[in-house]
């Protein structure tokens, strides 16, 4: 596994609070283009919040996040940050795909309609072009025979694979995964992880919040352990997973199957 040079994501001193609760306490992190980064940590550590800040589903209270060299959600003028208009935020967000724990498919739309809705409505892409790409992506995730099905007719694993294909239909520069297998029955996890492995092989930049240690070990270029709203340690899987420096990381890994 090799990653291309140059940063896709750069987070600088990112803070986020909900009311009086400070969830992120100064996150600093860089992700190179083509890199797969797996983010580990206990529940409530801030890892999912950090992912949501990257595509501006959550506004940071302090710090800066850049994606492919562009400041996320804001513009800077004379040293001050100003929030972008909603339309500008939506356009920027369209360049990032996000897959959630729960599949968030449109229940009243077929699988194919779910995939073409964003490209046609958000990007103004011709329908025929969107349909061609959608069918190619459904074949890629092993669901080419399900384009006319509705989400309720699919298993959880199939719905999650559709959700991945839907995110890819927007041709993102970056894919964000927030515990994509946590809501699945154990026997359905493997198919979703295999789709993600295939995507990693294409050179897509990926940030994956996960408890799947085996996936992190085999696919990630780097592993980041977050606890208490800070990065405790980060490095290659062989270091963080097999020889962690910090006691907090060792204690966490001792309780997670791997």
N, C-alpha and C positions, 0 to 999 in steps of 0.2 A: 504494500500500500504506500503510495507516494502522494504528497499534497503539493499543489502548485504554490509558488511563492506569492506573497502579498496578502494583506489582511482583507477578509470579507467582513468580519465583525470586530469592532474595537469598543470595549466598554471602559469608561474612565470614571472611577469613584462614584459609582451609581448607588444612590440612596432612594428608598421607597418606604413610605409609612402609610398605614391605614389608621387614621385617627391618631391616637397616642402610641400605637404599636409600630415600632420600627422593624420592618421585615428585611430590607436590604440595607447593609451598613457600610457600604463602600466596596462594591464589586469592581475589580479590575480584571479584564480578560481580553485576550486576542484570539481570533480564529482565522486561520489562513484559508485562502480560496482552495477548495477541493478537500478540505479537512473534515473529518468526522469527529465530533467532540461529544462524549457521553458525560452527562452531569448526574452525579449521585448525591444523595443526602437524605437525612430522615425527613419525615413529614413535618411541615412547618418550617423548614430550613430556609425557604425563600427561592428554591430552584425554579418552581413553576412561575412565580411572580417575576423572576428575572427574565424568563423566556417571553412572558407577556409584555414586558417592558421593551424588548428588542423590536417587536412589531407595533409598539405603541398602543396595544390594547390597555395597558396601564401607563399612566404618565409618571415619570420619575420626579422626585422632589429635588434631587440634586445630581449633578454629574452629567455625562454625555455618552451617547451611544451612536456609533457610526456603522452603517452597513454599506459596504462597497464604496467607502469614502464619503458617503452622504450622511449628514446629521439626521437622526431619526426624530420625526415629529416636531422639529423646531427649526428656526433659522437663527443665526447669530449675527448681531449687529452691535458694533462698538462694545463687544465683550458681554452683551446681554442676550439671553435666549428669548425668542418669541414663538409662541405656539403657531403652527401652521393651520390654515383653514382645513375644514373637514375634507373637502374635495382633494386637497393636496395630500393629506394624510392617507386617504383611501388609495390614491394613485401609487404612493410609495409602498403602502402595505401590500398592494397587488404584486409587488416584486418579491414578496416573501410568502412561502407556503407554510401553513400551520396545520398540524394534525393534533387533535385533542384526545383526551381519554375517552370521551363519548363522541360518537361519530358525527353528530350535528348535520346529518344529511337532511335535505328537504323531503319530508315524508310524502308530500302530494306529487312529487316528481319521480319519473323513472330514473334509473341509474344513468342513462345517457343524458337525460335532461339535467340531472345534477351536475354533470361534468361540463356541459356547454353553457350553463347559465352565466358563470363569471366571465368567460372570454367574450360572449356575445353582449352581455349587458354592461359590464364594467370596461372592457377594452374595445368594444365596438367591432369585434372581429366578425367577418362574414360567417353565417351559420354553417355553410358547407365546410369551410375550413376548420371550424371548431368541432364539427362532428367527425371529420377525418382524424383529427388529433385524438379526440375522446376515444374513438374505437381502437386506435393504436395503443393508447394507454391502458384501456381495459384488457386488451390482449396481454400487455406487459405484466399486469398484476394477476393474470390467470382468470379473468372474468369476462372474456369477450362474448360468452354465451349468455350473459346476464344483463345486456344493455336495456332490455324492455321490462326488467323486473323492477319492483318498488322496494324501498328499504325494508319494509315489514316482511318481505318474502326472503330476506337474506339472513344468514347467520351473523353473529357479531363480528367474526373474523372477516367475513365477506364485506360487511359494511365498512370495516376499517380499511380494507384494501381499496374500496371505492373512494373513501375519504382521501386516501393518499393519492389516487389517480386524479381526483378532483383538484387537489392542491397543485399537482404537477401540470394540470391543464392550463394554468395561468402562466406557465413557463417561468417559474421563480428562479432567482439567483441563489436563494438560500431556503432550506427546508428546516422547520422547527417542529419537533415532536415532543408533546407533553404527555409522558407516560402512555404511549399509544397501545400498550398491551394490558394495562392494569385492569380494565373492565372486561377482559375476555376470559372465557373458560380456558383452563390450561391446555386442552387439546387443540385450541384454535390459535394459540400464540405463535407457533412455529411458522405458519404460513405468512403471517404479517411480518415477522422478523426476516423471513427469506426475501420478501419484497424489499424491505429496507436494506438488506445486504446487497441485493442486485442494484439498488439505487446508488449505494455507496460506491459500487464498482464503476459507475458511469462518471464519477468525479464530482457529483453534486456535493456542495457544502452542506453539512448537516449538524444540527445541534439537537441532542436527544436526551431528554430527562427520562431516566429509566432506572429500574431495579434489576434489569436483566444483565447480570454480571457476565454471563457467558457471551452475550452479544457484544458488550463493551470490550471484552478481552479479545474477541476475534475480529472486530470491525473498526473500533475507534483508533484514531491516531493519538488522541490524548483523552485522559479522564480527569474530570474536575470534581472534587469533593467539596460541597458547600454545606456549612452548618452555622446556625446562628446568624445568617445573613451575610456571611463573609466566605471567601474562598480559603479553605483550610489548607488544601494542597492540590496541585495539578501537575500532570506529567504523563509520560507514556504509560499504557496499561501495565506493562511489566514492572514499572516502579510503583505506581499508586495502588494497584490491586495485589501485587505479589510481595512488595516490600515497602509498605507505607511508612512514612517518616513520623507521622503524628499519631499519638495514642487514640485521639478521637476517631480518626479514619480506621484504625485497627479495630476499635470496638464496634464501629458500624458494620464493617465487612464481616466480622465474626458472627453477626446475626442475620446476614443476607445470604441465601443460597447462591453458590457460584460455581 
